[in-house]
Amino acid sequence: MDALYREYSGKIFDFLYKYSSGNPEIAMDLMQDTFLNFFRKYSDTDIDQEQAIRLLYTIARNRSINYSRKFSTVKESGNSEMQEFQEQKLSFVRKAELKDLEERLLVCLDELEEDEK
């Protein structure tokens, strides 16, 4: 598990940094929370590295979405600024989901033989 952290903490940090408005402190907190959650749930299980990586990215994506929802909650109002803010919030969540999907696709493509690609 330590090797997994050493190898992937930077990648998970970069993934989260992109979706935390470029805030390194938030990205670091989310990254640490991601690994803490992963180690608590899966430290006693026998999972291979590929499955562990998928789980880490899924946890990271969910943490970033939860963070966005928690700290972006604003009461509804009829003004255009509020509507624009809500659209940006949804865009942030959608970007996180699309990035997660892209990462999963790349992992799947790497698993294919060259003639299957």
ZARO-643407 format. One record per residue (C-alpha): x, y, z; residue number from 1; residue in three letters. Coordinates in nm, 3 decimals, always signed. Layout:
N
PT        x        y        z    k    r
PT        X        Y        Z  NUM  ala
...
//
This chain:
117
PT        x        y        z    k    r
PT   +0.000   +0.000   +0.000    1  met
PT   +0.289   +0.238   +0.069    2  asp
PT   +0.421   +0.183   -0.283    3  ala
PT   +0.078   +0.263   -0.422    4  leu
PT   +0.077   +0.593   -0.234    5  tyr
PT   +0.427   +0.685   -0.346    6  arg
PT   +0.351   +0.604   -0.708    7  glu
PT   +0.002   +0.754   -0.740    8  tyr
PT   -0.028   +1.035   -0.485    9  ser
PT   +0.116   +1.284   -0.734   10  gly
PT   -0.117   +1.169   -1.011   11  lys
PT   -0.421   +1.185   -0.784   12  ile
PT   -0.309   +1.530   -0.665   13  phe
PT   -0.281   +1.651   -1.028   14  asp
PT   -0.624   +1.508   -1.105   15  phe
PT   -0.777   +1.689   -0.807   16  leu
PT   -0.582   +2.009   -0.868   17  tyr
PT   -0.749   +2.047   -1.207   18  lys
PT   -1.091   +2.034   -1.044   19  tyr
PT   -1.024   +2.245   -0.735   20  ser
PT   -0.992   +2.575   -0.920   21  ser
PT   -0.616   +2.543   -0.916   22  gly
PT   -0.601   +2.556   -0.537   23  asn
PT   -0.313   +2.336   -0.418   24  pro
PT   -0.430   +2.331   -0.055   25  glu
PT   -0.772   +2.200   -0.149   26  ile
PT   -0.620   +1.947   -0.389   27  ala
PT   -0.381   +1.826   -0.117   28  met
PT   -0.664   +1.790   +0.138   29  asp
PT   -0.877   +1.599   -0.111   30  leu
PT   -0.583   +1.378   -0.213   31  met
PT   -0.504   +1.290   +0.149   32  gln
PT   -0.871   +1.224   +0.216   33  asp
PT   -0.885   +1.001   -0.092   34  thr
PT   -0.596   +0.783   +0.023   35  phe
PT   -0.718   +0.775   +0.382   36  leu
PT   -1.059   +0.656   +0.267   37  asn
PT   -0.901   +0.400   +0.034   38  phe
PT   -0.669   +0.260   +0.303   39  phe
PT   -0.950   +0.239   +0.558   40  arg
PT   -1.177   +0.047   +0.323   41  lys
PT   -0.933   -0.167   +0.128   42  tyr
PT   -0.619   -0.222   +0.337   43  ser
PT   -0.738   -0.566   +0.448   44  asp
PT   -0.852   -0.677   +0.104   45  thr
PT   -0.657   -0.846   -0.172   46  asp
PT   -0.701   -0.627   -0.480   47  ile
PT   -0.470   -0.593   -0.775   48  asp
PT   -0.300   -0.267   -0.869   49  gln
PT   -0.529   -0.188   -1.163   50  glu
PT   -0.839   -0.224   -0.947   51  gln
PT   -0.675   -0.012   -0.676   52  ala
PT   -0.602   +0.264   -0.928   53  ile
PT   -0.960   +0.263   -1.053   54  arg
PT   -1.085   +0.282   -0.694   55  leu
PT   -0.850   +0.569   -0.614   56  leu
PT   -0.968   +0.775   -0.911   57  tyr
PT   -1.331   +0.699   -0.830   58  thr
PT   -1.285   +0.805   -0.468   59  ile
PT   -1.098   +1.119   -0.579   60  ala
PT   -1.371   +1.210   -0.826   61  arg
PT   -1.640   +1.160   -0.563   62  asn
PT   -1.445   +1.366   -0.308   63  arg
PT   -1.405   +1.652   -0.557   64  ser
PT   -1.775   +1.643   -0.645   65  ile
PT   -1.873   +1.637   -0.277   66  asn
PT   -1.637   +1.926   -0.206   67  tyr
PT   -1.783   +2.125   -0.492   68  ser
PT   -2.137   +2.063   -0.375   69  arg
PT   -2.059   +2.138   -0.011   70  lys
PT   -1.882   +2.467   -0.068   71  phe
PT   -2.078   +2.587   -0.368   72  ser
PT   -2.423   +2.567   -0.213   73  thr
PT   -2.597   +2.900   -0.250   74  val
PT   -2.965   +2.980   -0.208   75  lys
PT   -3.157   +3.011   -0.530   76  glu
PT   -3.248   +3.356   -0.654   77  ser
PT   -3.378   +3.496   -0.976   78  gly
PT   -3.079   +3.710   -1.070   79  asn
PT   -2.853   +3.627   -1.364   80  ser
PT   -2.536   +3.612   -1.152   81  glu
PT   -2.681   +3.331   -0.943   82  met
PT   -2.789   +3.141   -1.252   83  gln
PT   -2.443   +3.179   -1.404   84  glu
PT   -2.284   +3.056   -1.081   85  phe
PT   -2.507   +2.746   -1.078   86  gln
PT   -2.412   +2.671   -1.438   87  glu
PT   -2.043   +2.698   -1.351   88  gln
PT   -2.093   +2.463   -1.056   89  lys
PT   -2.258   +2.206   -1.282   90  leu
PT   -1.979   +2.252   -1.533   91  ser
PT   -1.722   +2.177   -1.261   92  phe
PT   -1.902   +1.856   -1.163   93  val
PT   -1.940   +1.754   -1.528   94  arg
PT   -1.570   +1.815   -1.594   95  lys
PT   -1.479   +1.594   -1.299   96  ala
PT   -1.708   +1.320   -1.427   97  glu
PT   -1.569   +1.346   -1.781   98  leu
PT   -1.210   +1.339   -1.656   99  lys
PT   -1.287   +1.027   -1.453  100  asp
PT   -1.441   +0.863   -1.758  101  leu
PT   -1.136   +0.955   -1.965  102  glu
PT   -0.902   +0.804   -1.704  103  glu
PT   -1.107   +0.483   -1.697  104  arg
PT   -1.104   +0.460   -2.076  105  leu
PT   -0.728   +0.503   -2.086  106  leu
PT   -0.684   +0.225   -1.830  107  val
PT   -0.911   -0.002   -2.037  108  cys
PT   -0.726   +0.083   -2.358  109  leu
PT   -0.394   +0.002   -2.194  110  asp
PT   -0.529   -0.342   -2.107  111  glu
PT   -0.611   -0.421   -2.472  112  leu
PT   -0.370   -0.596   -2.703  113  glu
PT   -0.236   -0.383   -2.990  114  glu
PT   -0.447   -0.565   -3.251  115  asp
PT   -0.761   -0.506   -3.042  116  glu
PT   -0.710   -0.130   -3.033  117  lys
//
